[in-house]
């Protein structure tokens, strides 16, 4: 259900300038029911990760986080991957 899609995102990361602080990004392709489930989980972390749906039909989502939260965000992503893999 939770697989990283590196094909459409260079090395799984991108940058967006927002107040001079680039966000880290990763894209994932989920099964369609997984989008709502992941959104629910991400909202529980209250601002640690941000999720946006890039393609609802293909269930392609992007997670973004600030570099200042990098270690914590990476730990959450690793736990999700381990629990869903």
HELIX and SHEET records of a PDB file:
HELIX    1   1 UNK A   10  UNK A   12  5                                   3    
HELIX    2   2 UNK A   32  UNK A   44  1                                  13    
HELIX    3   3 UNK A   67  UNK A   69  5                                   3    
HELIX    4   4 UNK A   70  UNK A   84  1                                  15    
SHEET    1   A 4 UNK A   3  UNK A   4  0                                        
SHEET    2   A 4 UNK A  23  UNK A  29 -1                                        
SHEET    3   A 4 UNK A  60  UNK A  66 -1                                        
SHEET    4   A 4 UNK A  50  UNK A  55 -1                                        
END                                                                             
